[in-house]
Protein backbone atom coordinates (compact mmCIF):
# COMPACT_ATOMS: atom_id res chain seq x y z
CA UNK A 1 0.00 0.00 0.00
CA UNK A 2 2.80 2.39 0.91
CA UNK A 3 4.59 1.85 -2.41
CA UNK A 4 1.35 2.22 -4.34
CA UNK A 5 0.50 5.45 -2.51
CA UNK A 6 4.00 6.78 -3.16
CA UNK A 7 3.71 5.98 -6.86
CA UNK A 8 0.34 7.69 -7.09
CA UNK A 9 1.73 10.78 -5.36
CA UNK A 10 4.68 10.93 -7.77
CA UNK A 11 2.35 10.60 -10.76
CA UNK A 12 0.09 13.36 -9.42
CA UNK A 13 3.09 15.62 -8.78
CA UNK A 14 4.41 15.04 -12.28
CA UNK A 15 1.03 15.96 -13.82
CA UNK A 16 0.90 19.10 -11.70
CA UNK A 17 4.36 20.13 -12.91
CA UNK A 18 3.43 19.86 -16.61
CA UNK A 19 2.05 22.96 -18.28
CA UNK A 20 -1.41 22.94 -19.73
CA UNK A 21 -1.38 22.74 -23.51
CA UNK A 22 -1.98 25.88 -25.60
CA UNK A 23 -1.70 28.20 -22.62
CA UNK A 24 1.30 30.26 -23.78
CA UNK A 25 3.32 30.85 -26.93
CA UNK A 26 6.95 29.79 -27.11
CA UNK A 27 9.69 31.20 -29.38
CA UNK A 28 10.69 29.49 -32.62
CA UNK A 29 13.35 26.89 -31.72
CA UNK A 30 16.88 26.94 -33.10
CA UNK A 31 16.91 23.15 -33.49
CA UNK A 32 14.53 20.67 -35.04
CA UNK A 33 11.84 20.78 -37.69
CA UNK A 34 10.26 24.19 -38.38
CA UNK A 35 7.96 24.18 -41.40
CA UNK A 36 7.42 27.42 -43.31
CA UNK A 37 4.78 28.57 -45.77
CA UNK A 38 3.80 31.80 -47.54
CA UNK A 39 0.24 32.88 -48.23
CA UNK A 40 -1.72 36.01 -49.04
CA UNK A 41 -4.75 37.29 -47.15
CA UNK A 42 -7.74 37.01 -49.49
CA UNK A 43 -11.00 38.91 -49.73
CA UNK A 44 -13.10 36.08 -48.27
CA UNK A 45 -11.02 36.07 -45.08
CA UNK A 46 -11.46 39.71 -44.03
CA UNK A 47 -14.19 41.82 -42.44
CA UNK A 48 -15.71 45.05 -43.76
CA UNK A 49 -12.63 47.01 -42.65
CA UNK A 50 -10.17 44.66 -44.37
CA UNK A 51 -9.05 43.00 -41.10
CA UNK A 52 -8.17 39.29 -41.18
CA UNK A 53 -10.92 37.68 -39.08
CA UNK A 54 -10.15 35.31 -36.23
CA UNK A 55 -12.00 32.43 -37.90
CA UNK A 56 -9.76 32.89 -40.95
CA UNK A 57 -6.71 32.88 -38.68
CA UNK A 58 -7.92 29.54 -37.29
CA UNK A 59 -8.20 28.13 -40.82
CA UNK A 60 -4.67 29.32 -41.59
CA UNK A 61 -3.45 27.48 -38.48
CA UNK A 62 -5.24 24.34 -39.61
CA UNK A 63 -3.95 24.60 -43.19
CA UNK A 64 -0.28 25.08 -42.31
CA UNK A 65 -0.48 22.15 -39.87
CA UNK A 66 -1.86 19.98 -42.68
CA UNK A 67 0.80 21.24 -45.08
CA UNK A 68 3.51 20.28 -42.59
CA UNK A 69 2.10 16.76 -42.25
CA UNK A 70 1.69 16.41 -46.02
CA UNK A 71 5.27 17.57 -46.56
CA UNK A 72 6.59 14.73 -44.42
CA UNK A 73 4.70 12.26 -46.56
CA UNK A 74 5.71 9.19 -44.58
CA UNK A 75 3.30 9.40 -41.66
CA UNK A 76 0.28 7.10 -41.78
CA UNK A 77 -3.19 8.47 -42.35
CA UNK A 78 -4.71 9.73 -39.12
CA UNK A 79 -7.24 12.16 -37.68
CA UNK A 80 -6.79 15.08 -35.33
CA UNK A 81 -9.24 17.33 -33.51
CA UNK A 82 -8.56 20.63 -31.78
CA UNK A 83 -9.08 20.81 -28.01
CA UNK A 84 -7.80 24.31 -27.25
CA UNK A 85 -6.39 27.27 -29.22
CA UNK A 86 -4.73 30.46 -28.03
CA UNK A 87 -4.27 33.42 -30.39
CA UNK A 88 -2.16 36.41 -29.43
CA UNK A 89 -2.64 39.11 -32.03
CA UNK A 90 -0.25 42.06 -31.95
CA UNK A 91 -1.58 43.61 -35.15
CA UNK A 92 -4.23 42.14 -37.41
CA UNK A 93 -3.08 41.30 -40.95
CA UNK A 94 -4.94 43.15 -43.68
CA UNK A 95 -6.53 42.31 -47.01
CA UNK A 96 -3.95 41.32 -49.69
CA UNK A 97 -1.09 41.30 -47.15
CA UNK A 98 1.55 38.64 -47.77
CA UNK A 99 2.15 36.43 -44.74
CA UNK A 100 5.05 34.24 -43.70
CA UNK A 101 4.00 31.33 -41.47
CA UNK A 102 6.31 29.16 -39.38
CA UNK A 103 5.04 26.14 -37.47
CA UNK A 104 6.58 23.60 -35.14
CA UNK A 105 5.65 21.17 -32.38
CA UNK A 106 6.11 22.82 -28.97
CA UNK A 107 4.97 20.03 -26.66
CA UNK A 108 3.39 16.58 -26.42
CA UNK A 109 1.33 14.33 -24.23
CA UNK A 110 0.58 10.65 -24.66
CA UNK A 111 -2.30 11.23 -27.09
CA UNK A 112 -2.02 14.90 -28.01
CA UNK A 113 0.46 17.42 -29.33
CA UNK A 114 0.85 21.17 -29.14
CA UNK A 115 1.55 23.07 -32.36
CA UNK A 116 2.85 26.64 -32.50
CA UNK A 117 2.31 28.92 -35.48
CA UNK A 118 4.00 32.29 -35.95
CA UNK A 119 2.44 34.58 -38.56
CA UNK A 120 4.30 37.68 -39.80
CA UNK A 121 2.92 40.04 -42.44
CA UNK A 122 4.77 42.18 -44.96
CA UNK A 123 2.73 45.21 -43.83
CA UNK A 124 3.18 44.65 -40.10
CA UNK A 125 0.54 42.02 -39.36
CA UNK A 126 1.66 39.88 -36.43
CA UNK A 127 -0.12 36.88 -34.91
CA UNK A 128 1.26 34.22 -32.57
CA UNK A 129 -0.85 31.14 -31.93
CA UNK A 130 -0.70 27.73 -30.32
CA UNK A 131 -3.15 24.85 -30.64
CA UNK A 132 -3.55 21.60 -28.75
CA UNK A 133 -4.47 18.78 -31.14
CA UNK A 134 -5.77 15.41 -29.93
CA UNK A 135 -4.73 12.41 -32.01
CA UNK A 136 -7.64 10.10 -32.91
CA UNK A 137 -7.98 6.61 -34.29
CA UNK A 138 -9.53 7.30 -37.74
CA UNK A 139 -11.75 4.20 -37.45
CA UNK A 140 -13.04 4.39 -33.86
CA UNK A 141 -12.74 8.15 -33.36
CA UNK A 142 -11.18 7.54 -29.95
CA UNK A 143 -7.99 9.25 -28.70
CA UNK A 144 -4.95 7.21 -29.72
CA UNK A 145 -1.33 7.13 -28.57
CA UNK A 146 0.98 9.25 -30.71
CA UNK A 147 2.87 7.12 -33.27
CA UNK A 148 6.56 6.50 -32.67
CA UNK A 149 7.54 8.20 -35.94
CA UNK A 150 5.61 11.33 -34.94
CA UNK A 151 7.41 11.49 -31.61
CA UNK A 152 10.76 10.93 -33.32
CA UNK A 153 10.09 13.73 -35.83
CA UNK A 154 8.84 16.37 -33.42
CA UNK A 155 10.66 15.74 -30.13
CA UNK A 156 13.64 17.94 -31.04
CA UNK A 157 11.72 21.17 -31.74
CA UNK A 158 9.52 20.56 -28.68
CA UNK A 159 12.58 20.09 -26.47
CA UNK A 160 10.85 17.09 -24.89
CA UNK A 161 8.32 19.40 -23.24
CA UNK A 162 5.26 17.59 -21.86
CA UNK A 163 1.84 19.24 -21.73
CA UNK A 164 -1.56 18.32 -20.34
CA UNK A 165 -4.94 18.63 -22.04
CA UNK A 166 -6.98 20.24 -19.28
CA UNK A 167 -9.79 22.67 -20.03
CA UNK A 168 -9.81 25.61 -17.64
CA UNK A 169 -12.70 27.87 -18.64
CA UNK A 170 -15.75 28.10 -16.41
CA UNK A 171 -18.66 28.29 -18.91
CA UNK A 172 -20.90 31.34 -18.56
CA UNK A 173 -24.48 30.22 -17.99
CA UNK A 174 -27.63 31.79 -19.47
CA UNK A 175 -29.63 33.50 -16.74
CA UNK A 176 -26.63 34.20 -14.50
CA UNK A 177 -25.81 37.74 -13.37
CA UNK A 178 -24.60 40.05 -16.18
CA UNK A 179 -24.91 37.26 -18.76
CA UNK A 180 -26.51 38.14 -22.11
CA UNK A 181 -27.68 35.70 -24.77
CA UNK A 182 -28.36 35.57 -28.48
CA UNK A 183 -29.24 32.77 -30.92
CA UNK A 184 -26.80 31.21 -33.36
CA UNK A 185 -27.39 28.66 -36.13
CA UNK A 186 -24.76 26.21 -37.43
CA UNK A 187 -24.90 25.55 -41.19
CA UNK A 188 -24.37 22.51 -43.40
CA UNK A 189 -21.43 24.33 -44.97
CA UNK A 190 -19.75 24.36 -41.53
CA UNK A 191 -19.36 20.56 -41.51
CA UNK A 192 -15.96 19.05 -42.27
CA UNK A 193 -14.74 15.58 -43.29
CA UNK A 194 -15.36 14.27 -39.76
CA UNK A 195 -19.03 15.26 -40.24
CA UNK A 196 -18.98 17.78 -37.42
CA UNK A 197 -18.71 21.56 -37.40
CA UNK A 198 -15.08 22.51 -38.04
CA UNK A 199 -13.11 24.08 -35.20
CA UNK A 200 -12.60 27.32 -37.14
CA UNK A 201 -16.36 27.94 -37.03
CA UNK A 202 -16.19 28.42 -33.26
CA UNK A 203 -14.15 31.52 -33.99
CA UNK A 204 -17.11 32.82 -36.01
CA UNK A 205 -19.05 32.68 -32.73
CA UNK A 206 -16.27 34.77 -31.17
CA UNK A 207 -16.40 37.28 -34.04
CA UNK A 208 -20.20 37.54 -33.84
CA UNK A 209 -20.16 38.08 -30.08
CA UNK A 210 -17.28 40.53 -30.15
CA UNK A 211 -19.10 42.71 -32.67
CA UNK A 212 -22.26 42.53 -30.56
CA UNK A 213 -20.59 43.66 -27.33
CA UNK A 214 -18.70 46.43 -29.11
CA UNK A 215 -21.96 47.69 -30.66
CA UNK A 216 -23.54 47.74 -27.19
CA UNK A 217 -20.40 49.40 -25.78
CA UNK A 218 -19.97 46.63 -23.23
CA UNK A 219 -16.23 46.36 -23.93
CA UNK A 220 -13.56 48.66 -25.32
CA UNK A 221 -11.47 46.42 -27.55
CA UNK A 222 -10.12 47.10 -31.03
CA UNK A 223 -10.20 43.81 -33.01
CA UNK A 224 -7.53 45.19 -35.37
CA UNK A 225 -5.08 45.86 -32.56
CA UNK A 226 -3.57 43.75 -29.81
CA UNK A 227 -5.76 41.06 -28.29
CA UNK A 228 -5.58 37.69 -26.60
CA UNK A 229 -8.25 35.15 -27.50
CA UNK A 230 -8.59 31.52 -26.48
CA UNK A 231 -11.16 28.88 -27.35
CA UNK A 232 -11.79 25.51 -25.73
CA UNK A 233 -13.67 22.91 -27.75
CA UNK A 234 -15.84 20.83 -25.44
CA UNK A 235 -18.32 18.83 -27.55
CA UNK A 236 -18.81 18.27 -31.25
CA UNK A 237 -21.68 19.90 -33.14
CA UNK A 238 -22.57 17.01 -35.42
CA UNK A 239 -24.66 16.62 -38.56
CA UNK A 240 -27.79 15.79 -36.57
CA UNK A 241 -27.61 19.09 -34.67
CA UNK A 242 -27.01 21.04 -37.88
CA UNK A 243 -29.93 19.63 -39.85
CA UNK A 244 -32.30 20.09 -36.89
CA UNK A 245 -32.16 23.79 -37.85
CA UNK A 246 -32.77 24.82 -34.24
CA UNK A 247 -30.87 27.79 -32.80
CA UNK A 248 -28.07 27.24 -30.33
CA UNK A 249 -27.50 29.83 -27.61
CA UNK A 250 -24.50 32.10 -27.28
CA UNK A 251 -24.12 33.22 -23.65
CA UNK A 252 -21.64 36.00 -22.95
CA UNK A 253 -20.45 38.28 -20.19
CA UNK A 254 -18.23 41.35 -20.61
CA UNK A 255 -16.68 42.32 -17.30
CA UNK A 256 -13.50 44.24 -16.40
CA UNK A 257 -12.31 44.25 -20.01
CA UNK A 258 -12.69 40.48 -20.46
CA UNK A 259 -15.28 38.87 -22.72
CA UNK A 260 -16.33 35.33 -21.76
CA UNK A 261 -18.41 33.28 -24.18
CA UNK A 262 -20.10 29.88 -24.14
CA UNK A 263 -22.08 28.18 -26.89
CA UNK A 264 -24.92 26.04 -25.51
CA UNK A 265 -27.14 23.41 -27.09
CA UNK A 266 -30.79 24.15 -27.83
CA UNK A 267 -31.91 22.30 -24.69
CA UNK A 268 -29.27 23.99 -22.54
CA UNK A 269 -27.70 20.70 -21.50
CA UNK A 270 -24.44 20.75 -23.52
CA UNK A 271 -21.65 23.31 -23.82
CA UNK A 272 -20.05 23.05 -27.25
CA UNK A 273 -17.30 25.62 -26.82
CA UNK A 274 -16.07 28.35 -24.51
CA UNK A 275 -13.96 31.41 -25.26
CA UNK A 276 -12.23 34.28 -23.53
CA UNK A 277 -11.13 37.50 -25.24
CA UNK A 278 -9.24 40.46 -23.81
CA UNK A 279 -6.56 42.99 -24.63
CA UNK A 280 -3.00 41.65 -24.62
CA UNK A 281 -2.19 44.27 -22.00
CA UNK A 282 -4.47 42.68 -19.36
Secondary structure as GFF3:
##gff-version 3
##sequence-region A 1 282
A	DSSP	alpha_helix	2	17	.	.	.	ID=ss1
A	DSSP	beta_strand	19	20	.	.	.	ID=ss2
A	DSSP	beta_strand	35	40	.	.	.	ID=ss3
A	DSSP	three_ten_helix	43	45	.	.	.	ID=ss4
A	DSSP	alpha_helix	54	72	.	.	.	ID=ss5
A	DSSP	beta_strand	79	91	.	.	.	ID=ss6
A	DSSP	beta_strand	98	108	.	.	.	ID=ss7
A	DSSP	beta_strand	112	121	.	.	.	ID=ss8
A	DSSP	beta_strand	126	136	.	.	.	ID=ss9
A	DSSP	alpha_helix	148	158	.	.	.	ID=ss10
A	DSSP	beta_strand	163	164	.	.	.	ID=ss11
A	DSSP	beta_strand	180	184	.	.	.	ID=ss12
A	DSSP	three_ten_helix	188	190	.	.	.	ID=ss13
A	DSSP	alpha_helix	199	215	.	.	.	ID=ss14
A	DSSP	beta_strand	227	233	.	.	.	ID=ss15
A	DSSP	alpha_helix	239	243	.	.	.	ID=ss16
A	DSSP	beta_strand	248	255	.	.	.	ID=ss17
A	DSSP	beta_strand	258	264	.	.	.	ID=ss18
A	DSSP	beta_strand	271	278	.	.	.	ID=ss19
###
